[in-house]
Amino acid sequence: MATLHTKAAARAMMAPAVIVLLIWMIVPLAMTLYFSTLNYTLYNPLSHPFVGFENYSYFLTDPTFLAALGNTLVLVLGVLAITVGGGILVALLLDHDVYGVNFVRLLVIAPFFVMPTVAALVWKNMMMNPVYGVIGQFLTGLGFTPIDWMTDVPLLSIIIIVAWQWLPFATLILLTALQSLSTDQKEAAEMDGAGALSIFVYITLPHMSRAITVVILIQTIFLLSIYAEILVTTQGGPGSQSTNITYLVAQQATSYGDIGAASAGGIVAVILANIVAIFLVRLIGKNLDA
């Protein structure tokens, strides 16, 4: 009887928070669905006739949509490749009990706490500027022609900036997993004559697989909504070379004032994000149950 009362009390105490969260999610989604069926523009806000699925047709048939979809895929895969690969390497380097390693770990993690806008501006003006940037000065000193990153390779520039921000997160998760690995397994492998590469491939990497899965799942969710870094660096250009789905949706609303098309694009983005999430969970989520 006491158990039933306890469960009822727990539900009663949780109910307000659950209701607020549901309202917080459902109301904006419902409003977005509603506006996506209207011809609603900021230039004529008093007239917003019902147009059904025309906004969806307009958004999906826009030539920029396929380019933005491809850029989004390249951005996500590029950042994941750098952060997972680099995170494993940095975690291996930091997994040593030497003097000053704690200070180095703090420095490695620090970029994760820098605001995306600030990080993007620092990279754009201080690192990637072809004339005054650190990379440009370095290439000039070696006798090479500096690269105009934001014009010549805009999408690669965004990938580097975002990867720099997310590398500490991946390193932290992977380092935690690496430190939980028992040294007995490594010592037994060494006694059997296994080399460093064999130990990494057959012992260390399988042990880190669950942590790698977590990194991929969490980062993918956030990488699908990258916006600030593009806004303050390339603004989606040149043309649409660095435009992703999120920036395209925002552009419909802020640059063109087309709230209906932006709402339709937002719904499309939500659907695509859920498809990707379900695919990832089914593909690599089995590692979490292992």
KOLTI-113109 format. One record per residue (C-alpha): x, y, z. Coordinates in steps of 0.05 Angstrom, whole numbers, m for minus. Last residue first. Layout:
% KOLTI-113109
+--------+--------+--------+
:     px :     py :     pz :
+--------+--------+--------+
:      X :      Y :      Z :
...
+--------+--------+--------+
END
This chain:
% KOLTI-113109
+--------+--------+--------+
:     px :     py :     pz :
+--------+--------+--------+
:    535 :    m98 :   m506 :
:    473 :    m57 :   m498 :
:    506 :      9 :   m518 :
:    540 :    m25 :   m577 :
:    472 :    m41 :   m606 :
:    463 :     33 :   m617 :
:    508 :     30 :   m678 :
:    460 :     18 :   m736 :
:    392 :     21 :   m702 :
:    408 :     84 :   m662 :
:    442 :    115 :   m722 :
:    383 :    103 :   m769 :
:    333 :    128 :   m717 :
:    374 :    192 :   m707 :
:    382 :    203 :   m783 :
:    308 :    195 :   m795 :
:    293 :    241 :   m736 :
:    339 :    295 :   m764 :
:    307 :    289 :   m833 :
:    237 :    298 :   m803 :
:    259 :    358 :   m761 :
:    293 :    389 :   m822 :
:    230 :    380 :   m864 :
:    188 :    413 :   m809 :
:    237 :    471 :   m807 :
:    235 :    478 :   m882 :
:    160 :    483 :   m879 :
:    166 :    536 :   m826 :
:    217 :    574 :   m868 :
:    172 :    570 :   m929 :
:    113 :    600 :   m889 :
:    156 :    652 :   m853 :
:    181 :    681 :   m919 :
:    218 :    744 :   m897 :
:    270 :    733 :   m951 :
:    333 :    746 :   m911 :
:    310 :    728 :   m840 :
:    257 :    674 :   m853 :
:    282 :    638 :   m915 :
:    354 :    648 :   m891 :
:    338 :    612 :   m826 :
:    315 :    551 :   m864 :
:    376 :    552 :   m910 :
:    422 :    560 :   m850 :
:    393 :    499 :   m817 :
:    395 :    457 :   m881 :
:    468 :    474 :   m895 :
:    498 :    530 :   m937 :
:    573 :    527 :   m947 :
:    577 :    524 :  m1023 :
:    510 :    561 :  m1032 :
:    535 :    620 :  m1072 :
:    602 :    635 :  m1040 :
:    571 :    628 :   m992 :
:    529 :    605 :   m934 :
:    542 :    667 :   m892 :
:    617 :    651 :   m898 :
:    642 :    668 :   m829 :
:    593 :    698 :   m778 :
:    531 :    661 :   m803 :
:    565 :    595 :   m818 :
:    593 :    588 :   m747 :
:    526 :    609 :   m717 :
:    485 :    556 :   m755 :
:    502 :    484 :   m740 :
:    437 :    446 :   m728 :
:    455 :    378 :   m757 :
:    520 :    380 :   m719 :
:    483 :    378 :   m652 :
:    447 :    312 :   m664 :
:    509 :    283 :   m698 :
:    552 :    301 :   m639 :
:    510 :    263 :   m589 :
:    504 :    199 :   m631 :
:    577 :    198 :   m654 :
:    605 :    211 :   m585 :
:    561 :    158 :   m553 :
:    582 :    107 :   m605 :
:    655 :    123 :   m594 :
:    645 :    112 :   m520 :
:    614 :     44 :   m534 :
:    672 :     25 :   m580 :
:    727 :     46 :   m531 :
:    738 :    m26 :   m506 :
:    739 :    m51 :   m578 :
:    793 :      1 :   m594 :
:    838 :    m15 :   m534 :
:    839 :    m91 :   m539 :
:    844 :   m118 :   m611 :
:    867 :    m57 :   m650 :
:    906 :    m21 :   m596 :
:    940 :    m84 :   m569 :
:    958 :   m105 :   m640 :
:    989 :    m37 :   m654 :
:   1030 :    m37 :   m590 :
:   1057 :   m107 :   m604 :
:   1031 :   m173 :   m577 :
:   1084 :   m221 :   m550 :
:   1041 :   m262 :   m503 :
:   1070 :   m224 :   m444 :
:   1048 :   m159 :   m478 :
:    977 :   m185 :   m485 :
:    975 :   m204 :   m411 :
:   1002 :   m135 :   m392 :
:    949 :   m101 :   m435 :
:    893 :   m142 :   m405 :
:    918 :   m130 :   m334 :
:    920 :    m55 :   m346 :
:    844 :    m53 :   m341 :
:    810 :     m3 :   m387 :
:    772 :     49 :   m348 :
:    823 :    102 :   m366 :
:    807 :     92 :   m440 :
:    733 :    104 :   m429 :
:    746 :    169 :   m393 :
:    795 :    189 :   m448 :
:    743 :    175 :   m501 :
:    691 :    219 :   m468 :
:    739 :    276 :   m455 :
:    771 :    272 :   m524 :
:    704 :    273 :   m559 :
:    683 :    335 :   m521 :
:    751 :    368 :   m533 :
:    747 :    355 :   m608 :
:    679 :    390 :   m613 :
:    703 :    462 :   m619 :
:    762 :    447 :   m664 :
:    716 :    404 :   m707 :
:    668 :    463 :   m716 :
:    724 :    508 :   m740 :
:    756 :    456 :   m786 :
:    689 :    436 :   m816 :
:    670 :    509 :   m828 :
:    736 :    521 :   m865 :
:    726 :    458 :   m906 :
:    658 :    485 :   m927 :
:    688 :    552 :   m949 :
:    747 :    524 :   m989 :
:    767 :    579 :  m1038 :
:    726 :    637 :  m1010 :
:    728 :    631 :   m935 :
:    797 :    599 :   m936 :
:    833 :    649 :   m979 :
:    895 :    606 :   m981 :
:    964 :    637 :   m975 :
:   1013 :    626 :  m1033 :
:   1072 :    585 :  m1011 :
:   1143 :    609 :   m996 :
:   1149 :    577 :   m928 :
:   1142 :    645 :   m894 :
:   1080 :    658 :   m936 :
:   1050 :    593 :   m912 :
:   1062 :    612 :   m839 :
:   1035 :    682 :   m849 :
:    972 :    654 :   m881 :
:    962 :    603 :   m825 :
:    971 :    657 :   m771 :
:    922 :    705 :   m806 :
:    942 :    774 :   m829 :
:    938 :    766 :   m905 :
:    898 :    703 :   m920 :
:    855 :    710 :   m857 :
:    847 :    638 :   m833 :
:    877 :    642 :   m762 :
:    864 :    711 :   m732 :
:    803 :    736 :   m770 :
:    763 :    674 :   m789 :
:    788 :    629 :   m733 :
:    775 :    681 :   m680 :
:    707 :    698 :   m710 :
:    686 :    625 :   m710 :
:    708 :    614 :   m638 :
:    671 :    676 :   m615 :
:    607 :    655 :   m650 :
:    612 :    584 :   m625 :
:    621 :    607 :   m552 :
:    685 :    578 :   m521 :
:    673 :    524 :   m470 :
:    693 :    466 :   m516 :
:    758 :    502 :   m531 :
:    782 :    490 :   m459 :
:    783 :    414 :   m460 :
:    854 :    409 :   m488 :
:    880 :    463 :   m441 :
:    851 :    427 :   m381 :
:    882 :    361 :   m404 :
:    950 :    396 :   m411 :
:    944 :    421 :   m339 :
:    928 :    351 :   m315 :
:    987 :    322 :   m354 :
:   1036 :    369 :   m319 :
:   1083 :    314 :   m295 :
:   1068 :    246 :   m325 :
:   1013 :    195 :   m313 :
:    998 :    177 :   m385 :
:    930 :    172 :   m419 :
:    937 :    242 :   m449 :
:    970 :    216 :   m513 :
:    919 :    160 :   m522 :
:    862 :    210 :   m511 :
:    893 :    257 :   m563 :
:    895 :    201 :   m615 :
:    825 :    176 :   m600 :
:    797 :    246 :   m602 :
:    832 :    261 :   m667 :
:    799 :    202 :   m701 :
:    731 :    216 :   m669 :
:    736 :    291 :   m677 :
:    764 :    292 :   m747 :
:    719 :    238 :   m777 :
:    658 :    266 :   m740 :
:    671 :    336 :   m766 :
:    677 :    312 :   m838 :
:    616 :    266 :   m834 :
:    572 :    322 :   m806 :
:    596 :    375 :   m854 :
:    593 :    329 :   m915 :
:    521 :    310 :   m898 :
:    500 :    382 :   m886 :
:    534 :    404 :   m950 :
:    496 :    351 :   m989 :
:    429 :    374 :   m959 :
:    447 :    446 :   m972 :
:    462 :    431 :  m1045 :
:    397 :    391 :  m1051 :
:    358 :    449 :  m1020 :
:    392 :    504 :  m1061 :
:    356 :    481 :  m1124 :
:    289 :    496 :  m1090 :
:    243 :    438 :  m1105 :
:    238 :    417 :  m1032 :
:    225 :    487 :  m1007 :
:    172 :    505 :  m1058 :
:    137 :    438 :  m1052 :
:    136 :    445 :   m976 :
:    109 :    516 :   m982 :
:     55 :    493 :  m1030 :
:     30 :    440 :   m982 :
:    m34 :    475 :   m962 :
:    m37 :    547 :   m986 :
:    m80 :    580 :   m932 :
:    m81 :    656 :   m939 :
:    m35 :    700 :   m898 :
:    m52 :    773 :   m907 :
:    m38 :    818 :   m847 :
:     37 :    800 :   m846 :
:     51 :    829 :   m915 :
:    126 :    840 :   m918 :
:    138 :    791 :   m861 :
:    111 :    736 :   m905 :
:     56 :    684 :   m891 :
:     29 :    642 :   m948 :
:      2 :    592 :   m899 :
:      9 :    517 :   m891 :
:     78 :    521 :   m858 :
:     50 :    571 :   m808 :
:      6 :    516 :   m777 :
:     61 :    464 :   m774 :
:    107 :    514 :   m741 :
:     53 :    533 :   m692 :
:     43 :    459 :   m674 :
:    117 :    450 :   m664 :
:    123 :    512 :   m621 :
:     63 :    488 :   m578 :
:     86 :    415 :   m573 :
:    156 :    424 :   m545 :
:    146 :    474 :   m488 :
:     76 :    447 :   m476 :
:    105 :    377 :   m467 :
:    161 :    404 :   m422 :
:    111 :    442 :   m379 :
:     67 :    380 :   m372 :
:    126 :    337 :   m353 :
:    149 :    387 :   m301 :
:     79 :    393 :   m271 :
:     69 :    316 :   m271 :
:    133 :    297 :   m235 :
:    107 :    312 :   m165 :
:     41 :    278 :   m178 :
:     75 :    217 :   m209 :
:    122 :    211 :   m148 :
:     63 :    217 :   m100 :
:     25 :    163 :   m137 :
:     86 :    117 :   m137 :
:     96 :    128 :    m62 :
:     22 :    116 :    m48 :
:     25 :     51 :    m86 :
:     88 :     30 :    m49 :
:     57 :     46 :     18 :
:      0 :      0 :      0 :
+--------+--------+--------+
END
